[in-house]
Amino acid sequence: MKRNWISALAAFGLVAGLSACGENTQSLSGAPKGDTPPSAGTGVASFTEKGWQVGDTKSWAEQLKTRAQYGMNDHTRSN
């Protein structure tokens, strides 16, 4: 009786241990998305600057330049 219990416990441990070695497939479900330029925007209105039109590369570059100079540059900020 005790031997059956030990065998069952060993079999359970072996099955549990080997089930952890399984790997799920890593394939894409559907067609992969193509790369879009950053000036295409996110499509979310709250992340879009007022007055900016989707696909306007010139205003996109200008906004990045302005934000880098005044918004994120600690040397130009005044406390």
N, CA, C and O of each residue as an XYZ file, in Angstrom:
316
protein
N       0.831     -1.194      0.000
C       0.000      0.000      0.000
C       0.872      1.253      0.000
O       0.629      2.185     -0.767
N       1.880      1.271      0.857
C       2.764      2.434      0.941
C       3.561      2.580     -0.351
O       3.860      3.692     -0.785
N       3.902      1.443     -0.964
C       4.683      1.471     -2.190
C       3.847      2.065     -3.337
O       4.376      2.815     -4.157
N       2.563      1.739     -3.397
C       1.681      2.306     -4.422
C       1.550      3.820     -4.249
O       1.519      4.567     -5.227
N       1.476      4.247     -3.019
C       1.374      5.682     -2.719
C       2.625      6.422     -3.189
O       2.517      7.501     -3.772
N       3.772      5.877     -2.951
C       5.038      6.494     -3.368
C       5.139      6.501     -4.888
O       5.593      7.485     -5.471
N       4.721      5.415     -5.538
C       4.757      5.348     -7.004
C       3.815      6.380     -7.618
O       4.160      7.040     -8.598
N       2.634      6.512     -7.039
C       1.673      7.487     -7.551
C       2.196      8.905     -7.380
O       2.053      9.741     -8.272
N       2.802      9.170     -6.232
C       3.362     10.499     -5.978
C       4.517     10.789     -6.926
O       4.640     11.910     -7.420
N       5.364      9.803     -7.187
C       6.479      9.984     -8.116
C       5.965     10.215     -9.533
O       6.502     11.056    -10.254
N       4.933      9.480     -9.941
C       4.363      9.649    -11.278
C       3.743     11.041    -11.411
O       3.904     11.698    -12.440
N       3.039     11.488    -10.377
C       2.450     12.817    -10.393
C       3.534     13.890    -10.500
O       3.387     14.845    -11.262
N       4.605     13.739     -9.753
C       5.712     14.699     -9.806
C       6.375     14.725    -11.168
O       6.764     15.786    -11.657
N       6.505     13.547    -11.787
C       7.106     13.472    -13.111
C       6.219     14.165    -14.147
O       6.718     14.921    -14.981
N       4.930     13.918    -14.101
C       3.993     14.552    -15.040
C       3.964     16.062    -14.822
O       3.977     16.824    -15.789
N       3.926     16.500    -13.578
C       3.909     17.933    -13.290
C       5.200     18.599    -13.752
O       5.172     19.709    -14.284
N       6.314     17.935    -13.553
C       7.596     18.490    -13.972
C       7.729     18.592    -15.477
O       8.238     19.587    -15.994
N       7.271     17.563    -16.188
C       7.379     17.586    -17.644
C       6.375     18.529    -18.292
O       6.628     19.033    -19.386
N       5.266     18.773    -17.656
C       4.285     19.699    -18.239
C       4.794     21.129    -18.220
O       4.339     21.953    -19.014
N       5.710     21.437    -17.346
C       6.286     22.784    -17.287
C       7.259     23.028    -18.425
O       7.636     24.172    -18.679
N       7.674     21.969    -19.117
C       8.637     22.106    -20.211
C       7.978     22.412    -21.544
O       8.674     22.634    -22.534
N       6.659     22.428    -21.593
C       5.967     22.696    -22.847
C       6.127     24.145    -23.265
O       6.322     25.028    -22.429
N       6.041     24.384    -24.579
C       6.171     25.746    -25.090
C       5.016     26.028    -26.028
O       4.683     25.202    -26.877
N       4.408     27.187    -25.880
C       3.327     27.596    -26.761
C       3.894     28.095    -28.085
O       5.026     28.577    -28.139
N       3.110     27.979    -29.146
C       3.555     28.494    -30.431
C       3.610     30.020    -30.382
O       2.833     30.657    -29.670
N       4.521     30.587    -31.133
C       4.713     32.033    -31.117
C       4.428     32.647    -32.484
O       5.122     33.570    -32.911
N       3.423     32.142    -33.157
C       3.083     32.664    -34.470
C       2.117     33.844    -34.330
O       1.399     33.970    -33.339
N       2.124     34.691    -35.340
C       1.233     35.849    -35.349
C      -0.160     35.397    -35.715
O      -0.333     34.514    -36.555
N      -1.140     35.989    -35.099
C      -2.515     35.681    -35.467
C      -3.010     36.756    -36.422
O      -3.432     37.831    -35.994
N      -2.958     36.472    -37.672
C      -3.381     37.449    -38.678
C      -2.182     38.060    -39.374
O      -1.041     37.665    -39.134
N      -2.443     39.007    -40.220
C      -1.377     39.654    -40.977
C      -0.608     40.624    -40.085
O      -1.212     41.339    -39.285
N       0.716     40.657    -40.214
C       1.495     41.614    -39.415
C       1.227     43.037    -39.875
O       0.968     43.290    -41.052
N       1.293     43.955    -38.932
C       1.071     45.362    -39.250
C       2.306     45.929    -39.937
O       3.435     45.602    -39.571
N       2.092     46.759    -40.910
C       3.192     47.412    -41.591
C       3.704     48.589    -40.775
O       2.996     49.119    -39.919
N       4.915     48.984    -41.041
C       5.467     50.139    -40.341
C       4.810     51.411    -40.875
O       4.620     51.574    -42.080
N       4.479     52.280    -39.972
C       3.917     53.566    -40.352
C       4.840     54.661    -39.846
O       5.457     54.515    -38.790
N       4.939     55.738    -40.576
C       5.803     56.822    -40.106
C       5.223     57.463    -38.851
O       4.007     57.439    -38.659
N       6.056     58.028    -38.003
C       5.561     58.661    -36.776
C       4.613     59.816    -37.048
O       3.749     60.121    -36.226
N       4.771     60.456    -38.197
C       3.901     61.589    -38.505
C       2.478     61.149    -38.839
O       1.603     61.991    -39.042
N       2.238     59.838    -38.900
C       0.887     59.340    -39.166
C       0.020     59.420    -37.922
O      -1.203     59.315    -38.022
N       0.615     59.602    -36.763
C      -0.140     59.763    -35.529
C      -0.619     58.444    -34.958
O      -0.369     57.378    -35.522
N      -1.310     58.528    -33.832
C      -1.801     57.342    -33.145
C      -3.274     57.099    -33.395
O      -3.752     55.983    -33.194
N      -3.994     58.097    -33.821
C      -5.423     57.971    -34.019
C      -6.222     58.290    -32.766
O      -7.452     58.248    -32.788
N      -5.532     58.609    -31.668
C      -6.199     58.950    -30.413
C      -6.163     60.467    -30.268
O      -5.094     61.077    -30.268
N      -7.329     61.058    -30.147
C      -7.421     62.521    -30.129
C      -6.700     63.142    -28.941
O      -6.164     64.244    -29.062
N      -6.674     62.468    -27.804
C      -6.037     63.063    -26.623
C      -4.519     63.105    -26.746
O      -3.864     63.825    -25.992
N      -3.941     62.343    -27.688
C      -2.490     62.362    -27.885
C      -2.082     63.250    -29.057
O      -0.905     63.303    -29.414
N      -3.033     63.939    -29.651
C      -2.764     64.741    -30.832
C      -2.743     66.212    -30.460
O      -3.650     66.702    -29.788
N      -1.712     66.912    -30.895
C      -1.583     68.348    -30.648
C      -2.645     69.096    -31.447
O      -2.923     68.756    -32.596
N      -3.230     70.108    -30.834
C      -4.261     70.893    -31.517
C      -3.664     71.587    -32.741
O      -2.576     72.159    -32.677
N      -4.388     71.527    -33.841
C      -3.941     72.174    -35.062
C      -3.074     71.299    -35.938
O      -2.779     71.684    -37.069
N      -2.655     70.139    -35.468
C      -1.811     69.257    -36.262
C      -2.674     68.302    -37.066
O      -3.628     67.731    -36.537
N      -2.352     68.126    -38.332
C      -3.086     67.214    -39.204
C      -2.282     65.930    -39.392
O      -1.056     65.965    -39.495
N      -2.973     64.817    -39.434
C      -2.323     63.519    -39.615
C      -1.598     63.494    -40.950
O      -2.168     63.851    -41.981
N      -0.338     63.072    -40.929
C       0.466     62.965    -42.142
C       1.254     64.211    -42.481
O       1.989     64.207    -43.468
N       1.135     65.275    -41.708
C       1.861     66.519    -41.968
C       3.264     66.400    -41.378
O       3.491     66.720    -40.211
N       4.190     65.940    -42.199
C       5.544     65.660    -41.731
C       6.291     66.917    -41.307
O       7.070     66.885    -40.355
N       6.060     68.017    -42.003
C       6.762     69.263    -41.682
C       6.374     69.769    -40.288
O       7.239     70.144    -39.497
N       5.069     69.778    -39.993
C       4.650     70.246    -38.671
C       5.052     69.251    -37.583
O       5.283     69.641    -36.439
N       5.134     67.974    -37.937
C       5.585     66.959    -36.978
C       7.029     67.236    -36.559
O       7.353     67.231    -35.372
N       7.890     67.477    -37.548
C       9.296     67.760    -37.260
C       9.445     69.065    -36.488
O      10.280     69.162    -35.588
N       8.653     70.051    -36.829
C       8.707     71.335    -36.126
C       8.271     71.187    -34.669
O       8.870     71.780    -33.772
N       7.224     70.391    -34.440
C       6.752     70.159    -33.072
C       7.813     69.440    -32.242
O       8.024     69.783    -31.079
N       8.480     68.453    -32.825
C       9.548     67.747    -32.109
C      10.697     68.683    -31.769
O      11.257     68.628    -30.675
N      11.036     69.535    -32.715
C      12.129     70.490    -32.477
C      11.764     71.455    -31.352
O      12.581     71.740    -30.477
N      10.535     71.952    -31.385
C      10.069     72.892    -30.359
C      10.022     72.212    -28.994
O      10.461     72.786    -27.998
N       9.497     71.000    -28.947
C       9.381     70.292    -27.679
C      10.756     69.963    -27.102
O      10.954     70.030    -25.889
N      11.702     69.608    -27.966
C      13.046     69.300    -27.492
C      13.739     70.555    -26.959
O      14.502     70.480    -25.996
N      13.480     71.692    -27.576
C      14.148     72.922    -27.164
C      13.537     73.520    -25.905
O      14.267     73.922    -24.999
N      12.216     73.584    -25.831
C      11.579     74.303    -24.730
C      10.937     73.399    -23.683
O      10.934     73.734    -22.498
N      10.404     72.279    -24.095
C       9.671     71.443    -23.158
C      10.522     70.468    -22.376
O      10.216     70.159    -21.224
N      11.593     69.978    -22.991
C      12.385     68.939    -22.338
C      13.810     69.355    -22.042
O      14.590     68.545    -21.543
N      14.167     70.562    -22.327
C      15.526     71.028    -22.120
C      15.581     71.748    -20.778
O      15.001     72.824    -20.627
N      16.277     71.160    -19.799
C      16.364     71.752    -18.473
C      17.163     73.041    -18.448
O      16.995     73.855    -17.540
N      18.044     73.242    -19.447
C      18.857     74.445    -19.448
C      18.057     75.692    -19.812
O      18.439     76.803    -19.444
N      16.955     75.515    -20.528
C      16.160     76.684    -20.912
C      15.007     76.935    -19.969
O      14.326     77.953    -20.096
N      14.768     76.052    -19.038
C      13.672     76.231    -18.071
C      14.090     77.204    -16.982
O      15.256     77.254    -16.590
N      13.145     77.957    -16.509
C      13.440     78.819    -15.365
C      12.628     78.336    -14.177
O      11.458     77.982    -14.321
N      13.229     78.322    -13.036
C      12.536     77.812    -11.849
C      11.812     78.896    -11.153
O      11.171     78.653    -10.131
